[in-house]
Amino acid sequence: MSTAAASLVDRVRAALAHEADVREVRMFGGLSFMVRGAMLVAAHGDESLLVRVDPDRSDELLARPGAGRAEMGTGRDMGPGWIRVDRAGLADEDDLAFWLGAAGEHHARLAPGSA
């Protein structure tokens, strides 16, 4: 993982330091942060963040800077609720906190162990 990507990983780690039961697992092509058994976000080597959010908020959240539909391979849309946020959309800690918050809201409604 590049130094820049490690920086994103470090930022996510620091932001989630208050959470109980956080594990890091390699999946979705990056380092996924699992909270209470379910994926919250995944940091990627290109400094982007894969975020799982409420599918009903997808259109609203996709309008934010740096946000785009997540793909699993070229042209394979992961569907509503899966957003990839590029480096520009994660410029500062407020941006990161926003995306972790959006993911956390959805995560709170998931059953433990949901990916």
Order of alpha helices (4+ residues) and beta strands (2+ residues): alpha-beta-beta-beta-beta-alpha-beta-beta-alpha
